Amino acid sequence: MQLTFLGKETQGGGSPTLFATDRYTYVVQGWKVPDRTTSVEIPSGLLVYVEHGSELGAVLTDTGRDSFILSGAAVTDTETLAQMDIPGHETCVEVGKARKDGTNGTASG
């Protein structure tokens, strides 16, 4: 999968990042969520990088700490992971890209 960097929200020792893919999905890099290997926590500021006319095809759960938790497909492909710089306290997931008209892309590992 080919990634296109959209933006990064660096804060508190983390570097949550948003990428678009060539599969009409997003890869979201964020902080690991304990006991939830397919979830990441991201700062709310990262959402400004979502492409115009689309939104993340995932449920965002507000943490009450100016951040959200979202779940997706774990990214395990070594070529894809090699395109990112992921610190040990972070991970990434692939989520669908939803157009504002409700049409979705699908994350498929």
NORMOVEN-V166308 format. One line per field, one symbol per residue. ss: DSSP state (@ for helix, = for strand, . for the rest). phi: phi as a letter, one per 30 degrees, with the letter a starting at -180 (. if undefined). psi: psi as a letter, one per 20 degrees, with the letter a starting at -180 (. if undefined). A space follows every 50 residues. Layout:
BEGIN
ss = ???
phi = ???
psi = ???
END
This chain:
BEGIN
ss = ..=========..========...=========..========@@@@@@. ...====...==....=====.==...@@@@........==========. ...=.....
phi = .ccbdclbbdahibbebcbccdchbccccaddceibdcbbcbddddddcd eeibaddadccddibibbcbbaddcbdddddddbccddcbabbcbdccde djdccbdbh
psi = ppqophrqnpqljrlpqpqqrjjlrqpopaqqppjnikqqpqqhhhiiip qpjrrplqppopijkkrqpqqappoiphhghiiroorhjraqqpqqopqh jipqrppm.
END
